[in-house]
């Protein structure tokens, strides 16, 4: 079992995502299953190796967040954990709104 290393609690959050490997420029569509201030978990059958730098766009019906991230860990045929890198203020505001909504849902 892997030791917990997250800086923030992740909350259940379902959204679609487009992930681009920054080196290979390979684009993959996927789904986010949880989210935190510093990262997310992406469900995918062929996750990228740990250390891979990616650009991720997470989107709901009304808003999106786009940021650079690094693969922190992967689980073969299941998915990968991403750690966000520089998050522009506009997207940080959107992310904070999403997290507030996710916290409220979890509390109810």
C-alpha positions as CSV (number, residue, x, y, z in Angstrom):
1,X,0.0,0.0,0.0
2,X,1.3,3.4,-1.0
3,X,1.9,6.0,1.8
4,X,-0.4,9.1,1.7
5,X,1.6,12.0,0.3
6,X,-1.2,14.5,-0.7
7,X,-1.0,18.0,0.6
8,X,-4.8,18.5,0.4
9,X,-7.9,16.3,0.7
10,X,-9.2,15.0,-2.6
11,X,-13.0,15.1,-3.1
12,X,-15.1,13.0,-5.4
13,X,-15.6,15.1,-8.5
14,X,-16.7,13.7,-11.9
15,X,-15.6,15.7,-15.0
16,X,-14.3,15.1,-18.5
17,X,-10.6,15.8,-19.3
18,X,-8.3,16.1,-22.2
19,X,-4.7,15.3,-21.4
20,X,-1.7,16.0,-23.7
21,X,1.7,14.5,-23.1
22,X,3.9,17.6,-23.5
23,X,6.9,15.7,-25.0
24,X,5.0,13.3,-27.3
25,X,2.0,15.6,-28.0
26,X,-0.3,12.6,-27.6
27,X,-3.8,13.6,-26.8
28,X,-6.1,11.4,-24.6
29,X,-9.7,11.9,-23.5
30,X,-10.5,10.7,-20.1
31,X,-12.5,11.3,-16.9
32,X,-11.6,12.8,-13.5
33,X,-12.9,11.0,-10.5
34,X,-11.5,13.1,-7.7
35,X,-10.0,16.6,-7.3
36,X,-8.0,18.7,-4.8
37,X,-6.3,22.1,-4.8
38,X,-3.1,20.6,-6.0
39,X,-4.1,17.6,-8.2
40,X,-6.6,15.1,-9.4
41,X,-7.0,11.4,-10.3
42,X,-7.6,10.6,-14.0
43,X,-9.2,7.3,-14.9
44,X,-7.6,5.8,-18.0
45,X,-6.6,2.4,-19.3
46,X,-3.2,3.4,-20.5
47,X,-1.9,6.0,-18.0
48,X,1.3,7.9,-18.6
49,X,4.5,6.9,-16.6
50,X,5.3,8.7,-13.3
51,X,7.2,11.9,-14.0
52,X,5.5,12.6,-17.4
53,X,4.7,16.3,-17.8
54,X,1.2,16.9,-19.3
55,X,-1.2,19.7,-20.1
56,X,-4.7,18.9,-18.7
57,X,-8.0,20.5,-19.5
58,X,-10.8,19.6,-17.1
59,X,-14.3,20.6,-18.1
60,X,-17.8,20.5,-16.8
61,X,-20.9,21.7,-18.7
62,X,-20.3,25.3,-17.8
63,X,-16.6,25.8,-16.9
64,X,-13.1,24.5,-17.5
65,X,-9.6,24.5,-16.0
66,X,-6.5,24.2,-18.0
67,X,-3.1,23.7,-16.4
68,X,0.2,21.9,-16.6
69,X,0.7,18.9,-14.4
70,X,3.1,16.1,-13.6
71,X,2.1,12.4,-13.2
72,X,2.8,11.7,-9.5
73,X,1.9,8.0,-9.7
74,X,0.0,5.6,-12.0
75,X,-1.9,2.4,-11.6
76,X,-1.8,0.1,-14.6
77,X,-5.1,-0.2,-16.5
78,X,-6.8,2.1,-13.9
79,X,-5.5,5.6,-14.0
80,X,-3.0,8.2,-12.7
81,X,-2.6,10.8,-10.1
82,X,-1.6,14.3,-11.4
83,X,0.0,17.0,-9.4
84,X,-0.8,20.5,-10.8
85,X,2.0,22.8,-11.6
86,X,1.5,26.5,-12.3
87,X,-2.2,27.3,-12.1
88,X,-3.2,30.8,-13.5
89,X,-5.4,32.8,-11.2
90,X,-8.6,32.6,-13.3
91,X,-8.4,28.8,-13.3
92,X,-7.5,28.7,-9.6
93,X,-10.8,30.6,-9.0
94,X,-12.7,28.0,-11.0
95,X,-11.0,25.2,-9.2
96,X,-11.8,26.7,-5.8
97,X,-15.5,27.0,-6.8
98,X,-15.5,23.3,-7.8
99,X,-13.9,22.3,-4.6
100,X,-16.4,24.3,-2.5
101,X,-19.2,22.5,-4.4
102,X,-17.6,19.1,-3.8
103,X,-17.1,19.8,-0.1
104,X,-20.7,20.8,0.2
105,X,-21.9,17.6,-1.5
106,X,-19.7,15.5,0.7
107,X,-21.0,17.2,3.9
108,X,-24.7,16.4,2.9
